Amino acid sequence: MAISRQLLLEDKSHIPDNKPWDTWDTTVTKTNNALWNSMLENLFNFKRLMVYLAVGIEASAALLIGLATIEATVRAIELFFYNRNSSEDFKEIVRLRFGTWLALSLEFELAADIVRTTISRTWTELGNLGIIIILRTTLNFFLQKEIERVVKRNYKLVNSRQMINK
């Protein structure tokens, strides 16, 4: 057993180019450092990509909110000035369309928050994102319930008018 250990210690074939231990060790260290730096760079690039993705999703949500606001404003002005004697149903339709667009934009904001959770560094950041996600989900839930209630009421209203007209 002692002889085989001695042979293993003398055999330097497992060291690249039979380099001395100190040179081989620095070569391995340099290789490991390069690998580590490459991994850190890839991780940094991934985080940067996720930040850009989250910002892009939030910009899309902001654009949707802006366009929905413009549409709702134009329709409300039309109702206020030009169709002053129109029924409350038209106002409800404007509100319903605006609420639908807001619900969609909230979904986009929620998606951006989920993307941000992939790059959160601390438990505090994750906690803050979790609270924001809960608030946005709750808002979206109640907004969706309101939309469904209005659609159901309008459906009953339309059906009752059809029954009266028959």
Residue pairs with C-beta under 8 A, 6 or more apart in sequence:
12 18
15 21
15 24
16 24
16 27
19 27
46 119
47 119
50 115
50 116
50 118
50 119
51 119
53 115
54 112
54 113
54 115
54 116
55 112
57 108
57 109
57 111
57 112
57 115
58 108
58 109
58 112
60 108
61 105
61 106
61 108
61 109
61 112
62 105
64 101
64 104
64 105
64 108
65 101
65 102
65 105
67 101
68 97
68 98
68 101
68 102
68 105
69 98
71 97
71 98
71 101
72 94
72 95
72 97
72 98
72 101
75 94
75 97
76 91
76 94
79 86
79 90
79 91
79 94
83 90
89 154
89 157
92 150
92 154
95 150
96 147
96 150
96 151
99 143
99 146
99 147
100 147
102 143
103 140
103 143
103 144
103 147
106 136
106 139
106 140
106 143
107 140
109 136
110 133
110 136
110 137
110 140
113 129
113 132
113 133
113 136
114 133
116 129
117 126
117 129
120 126
120 129
